[in-house]
Amino acid sequence: MASSLNKAMLIGHLGDDVKMHYFDDSNSLGRFPVATNETYTNKQTGERITTTEWHNVVVRNKLAELCEKYLGKGDRVYVEGRIKTRQWEQDGIKKYTTEIHATEMTFLNTKKDLSQNKPITPTQSKPVENKIKDTKEDDLPF
């Protein structure tokens, strides 16, 4: 049994289009926010309350290119990956962010997919199966 586990699984909607960054060595990186909702009923008032959590998702290389091609704001996705925290300094102040580095994704519904919302794989350009998996591990600094 492993001594530790770092795994995140989300089902939510994209809050914005995928923002891409391309690098000289033909690597690419995509970023987008995913919103997840929790709804409950206040026992005292009977009011239904919905809270939204925002998650910063990072995808790399072929998975990033497929996300850029098929995903847009409002699309529903399943994301599986690792939680990573990074820090940087801006104007002498340390800043922090927590991200989900995606290793697998399933496109649950997309507006850009014109072939009746069939999910795609990273090795093919046309939709054929459910899961998309990031198979290459990078040493990018962020």
N, C-alpha and C positions, 0 to 999 in steps of 0.2 A: 504494500500500500504506500502511496506517495505521502511524503511528510507534509506537503502543503499543496494547495490548489488555488489557482487564480483564474476564475472563469466567470464571465458575465453572459447572460442570455436576455435579450430584449425583444419585445414585439411592440412596435410603435410606428409613428408617422414622421416622415422627414419634415423638418421645420424650414428647410431651405434647399436650393439646388446644391449639387455636389460641387465643391470648389477644388479645382485641380492644380497641382504643382508638378512641373516636369523638371528632371535633372539631366545633366550632361551625359551620364552613363546609362541612358535610356530607362531609368527608373522613374516611377511616378507615384504620387501620393494624393489621395483625395480625402476631403473632410466634409462632414455634414452633421447637423444636429438631428437627434431623434427624440421625439416627445413620447413619454409613456404616461398614462392616466390611471388614477385610482379613484373609484367612486364609492362613497359610503353614505349612510343615512345617520344624521345627527339624532340620537335617541331622545334628546330633550325637545327639539323643535320639529322633528319629522322631516326636516329639509334634506334633500339629496345634495351632497357636496362632492365636487370633483377637484382633485389636485393634480397638477401636471409637474412631472420631473423632466428636465432636459439633460440629454446625454450627448457628449461630443464623440463622434465616431470617426475613426481613422481607417482608411483602406489603402492598400498598396498595389502597385503594378497592374497586372491584368484585372484583378478584382476592382481596382479603382477605375480603370477605363470602362469596364462594364457598368459600374454604378453610374458613371458620368453619362454613358450612352442611354441607359434605360430608366434611371430614377430621376424624379423631380419632386419639388415641394408638394407635400401632401400624400405621397405614395406610402404604402404600408409595407414594412419589412420585418423580417426576423433576423437579428444580428447575434452572432456568437463570437466571443473573443476574450481578450485579457484586459484587465483594468491596469492602466499605467498612469502614473503621476509624473509630471515634469515641471521644472522650474526654470526661470530666467530672471534677469535683472533689467528693469526699465527705469530710467531716471533715478538710479540709486535705490529703487524699491524692489524687493524680491516678489515675484509673481508666481503663482502656482495654477496648474490646471489638471484636471483628471479626465482621461480619455478612455474610450473602449477601442482597442486595436483589434479590428475584426479579423477573424480567421475563417469564418463561414457565414454565408448570408443566404436567405431565401427571399426572393421578391414576391411578396404576397399579392400586391396589385400595383401596376404601374400605368401611368398615363402615356408614357412614350412608347410602350410596347404595343405595336399595332396588330400583332398576331394573337389577339384574344388572351392577353395577360399570361402567357406561358413563361415560366422562369427560364433562366439561361445558365450555362456553365461557362467557366472562364476560358476553356479551350476551344469553344465554338462561337461563331458569330450569330447563330440563330437560336431561338429558344428551343430547349429540348427537355431539360430535367429540373428538378426542384432546387437542389443545393448548389451554391457556389462556394468554392473553398480556395483560400489563399495558400498556395503551395510553396511560395518562395519566401524565405526569411531574409530580411534586410538588416543592415547595420546603419540605417539612417539616424542622424542625431536627434530626431524628434518624431 
